Amino acid sequence: MATAKTAIHFLGEEMRNHFLPEKMMQDVWKDAYSYYNTTALWKRHITLLKKGLFAKEVTEHLSKKTVSRLYGKTFLSSVSRLERFSACPFAFFAEYALKAKERKLYQLQIPDLGILFHEVMEYFSKELSEQNIDWKALNQEQSDQMIEKAVQETAPKLSNQILFDTAGNRYLLQRLKRISKRAAWTLAQHVQMGDFKPYGAEIGFGIEQTLPPIVIQLQEGEKLLLNGKIDRVDILDKDGKRYVKVIDYKSGSKEFDYTDIFYGLQLQLLIYLDAFLENNHQQDDIIKPGAVFYFRMQDPSIHIKKEMSAEEIYAALFRELRMSGLVLDNVEVIQGLDHIFESDEEGTLAENKTSSIIPVSVKSKGVLKETAQVASEENYKKLMAFAKQKAKEAGEALLSGEIAPSPYRKKDQTPCEYCVYHSICRFDTLSAESQYRLIQPINRKTFWEMILKQEKQ
């Protein structure tokens, strides 16, 4: 039941359904439409609804003057903001230029948990450093105690202690502790099962940060200054060379994806690695890319088809937290990431092994399987250069004044699903002017073919 005043807020959507083949306007809403359309009090409201329903979209660009006032000649941006622009220019414009915000509600949001996970892991890394505890010497009891303390310190700061307010939120707090404890101990085991050593956490690059910003010169003379914060950097020193591993913590189901890289939707890892290498360049070019990974902060589950021991269940859950990313095609690096690949024969990977840490498997004679996510040093450099080029293209499009709602669609995935600006962007799939940018999946082989083709042009 609803009053005439509240019901009219839902009538517009029902009127729109009348034009969708898979939906029909329900009889009750047809009666409501007739009432509003024939009642003088509501005549103006129904006219506005009809006008909005058949309104034509006007694609606009910001003028040079407006762009200059908004961003200036030197534009400072994070990599994630450029990814946001690549996903939909209007969403970027609304969030970062207009600074439009939802009305704040006293409730827990998904982004809040992502921020909290990062703060917990930052606190955990600082505690290890301050207590002078080596990751390789850390045991599970110490790890759990540190996470317990980290959550107690960080949780009260979230939205005025919202995690303590309801039974549901208090349960969520306990789940957060469980996920964080599993994640921290898993990350510690990753270090203990290899030779890479943690170098630093929450390493910032940008103005007044540990590392300077990445400066990209744009066509019209403007400069794009990229800043960011690297969640963790690990180092392997081997035979006079230093290999760098970058890890980015994600609370969602983020995967390393060539399709997303190609369309500028996933640039962070590669630009973070490039920023670190560029600013730690040493004589004789001894610092090299080692690996980039997403580590997913999640509560894994497994399907059990047969009876399993506690150890087997633990191992299966551990594998579910395998990192997603790209490894340098180098025996020393692969063995340095996971000792499972160590072999009695120097320079050769152990046969018929699959890592539970990194996306690498080896078949007979120490040959990598086709599914192994590896790249040569030359291809790594090409990837980092490609990511910077995509950042440059996004920066130039942004500073050209592009603000039209133009979201992508990749299979069933669109950025509109969780976008808070869908009510104001006027992107309407029923309109000929509103069409998703269709993104076709690109596998690794096709990606490199396209990169090679671009290089020749």
Secondary structure as UniProt FT lines:
FT   HELIX           4..17
FT   TURN            18..19
FT   TURN            21..22
FT   HELIX           27..38
FT   HELIX           40..42
FT   HELIX           43..53
FT   HELIX           64..71
FT   STRAND          74..78
FT   HELIX           79..87
FT   HELIX           89..92
FT   HELIX           93..97
FT   HELIX           110..130
FT   TURN            131..132
FT   HELIX           135..137
FT   HELIX           140..154
FT   HELIX           155..157
FT   TURN            158..161
FT   HELIX           162..164
FT   HELIX           167..192
FT   STRAND          197..205
FT   TURN            207..208
FT   STRAND          214..217
FT   TURN            219..220
FT   STRAND          223..238
FT   TURN            239..240
FT   STRAND          241..250
FT   HELIX           258..262
FT   TURN            263..264
FT   HELIX           268..279
FT   HELIX           283..285
FT   STRAND          287..296
FT   HELIX           310..320
FT   STRAND          324..328
FT   HELIX           331..337
FT   HELIX           339..341
FT   TURN            346..347
FT   STRAND          353..354
FT   STRAND          361..362
FT   HELIX           364..366
FT   TURN            370..371
FT   STRAND          374..375
FT   HELIX           377..399
FT   TURN            400..401
FT   STRAND          408..410
FT   TURN            411..412
FT   HELIX           415..418
FT   TURN            420..421
FT   HELIX           422..425
FT   TURN            429..430
FT   TURN            432..433
FT   STRAND          437..438
FT   HELIX           444..456
//
